[in-house]
């Protein structure tokens, strides 16, 4: 018979089993690349039915810590988180040093970063981006859609929407590689000095298409982040719509206590 889960009973048996497996992964008992014990092994270990184990594994997969390979079972992912520091990742000094935010973040964690450009070109502004940019829905904007990788694993997708009147005379923004410091550096080169970046975040389950693109288990948690880049002239010169694999990121914010 199986080993009882320690501690007070606080939920269905399959939830307790899932919590124990997740804790084993987080504690390093199950390491990246290790196979999660098979259904039959878990049935023997916990003394429960196969149906209970299957429910538990649904919960484990939803944590984003494992991936399931057909015919092989579930394998612990190698997905250490990137720490985001909102108070410094958009510092002008980083841009002037040739580092865009994502590359700076990855470098801080010792990871190898890669950006795959999926689309650059004109697009009719969707409703939310148009509202934030202060233009009518359907107004022509420049869209830049990217897929970001860390150590070969996709971590986030991002689509930037930029006003056409702002970007039409900045040819670097139409190139796959806009140069050191990224698109913000090129905008500043052309006189658009940034005053602040405003972000809103929402956590939710990934859709099937989103999970496929980010190599996540179906329904795994993602963070939907929308950023407005605001200039000292009071203009929003970029809206960035980003979807992030939640297990890849830790968000750290510095909030002034003074008025």
FENFENSUL-V309278 format. One line per field, one symbol per residue. phi: phi as a letter, one per 30 degrees, with the letter a starting at -180 (. if undefined). A space follows every 50 residues. Layout:
phi: ???
//
This chain:
phi: .dddddjddbleeddddddddddddddidccejdddededdddddcibdd dddddddddddddicbbcceicjcbddcbddccccddbdcdddddddicd edddedddcicccbbcdcabldadddeddddddibdejddbccbcbccbb hicdcacbbccbedddcdccdddccecdjeiiddddddecjcddcabcbb bbcadddddddddchcdeiddbcccbcccccddicccacccbcbdddcbc cbcccecdd
//
